[in-house]
Amino acid sequence: LRLLPRQRYLRAERAEVSALERKRNILCCLITRILKVEKQLHIDNLVFRVIDACQKGELGPGLQFLSFCCHSVDVLSCVLHLL
């Protein structure tokens, strides 16, 4: 068994962090866009709408072809981040 040089691990970690930050930013933008349209939306409905938009690929202008998996924990984490 041979381990890869340390630099490769660091680059992989940075790439993972960057992907998670992009995902969080997309979800936060989507949450904000939904909340601007729907003024008094219950948290359960908000989570459902965000997950539904992610599954349908309706992430916003220029992001329709991006696909990623979105779970309720991701959405709730972004809601807390926005608060």
C-alpha positions, 0 to 999 in steps of 0.5 A: 500500500502506497499513499499519495503525496500530501499535496494531492490530499490538500488539493482534493480537500480544497476542491471538495470545500469549493464544491460545498461552498458553491452548493451552499451559495446556490441553495441560499440564492434559491431559498432567497428567490423563493422567499421573495415570491412567497411571503408567508411560507412555512418552513416545511413548504420552503424545504419541499420547494427547494428540494423540488426545484433542485430535482427539476433542475430549476436552480435559476438563470444560467444554472439549469444544467447544473445537477446536484443532490439536495437533501432537507438537511442541506436546505435547513443548514442554508436557512440557518446560515441566512438567519 
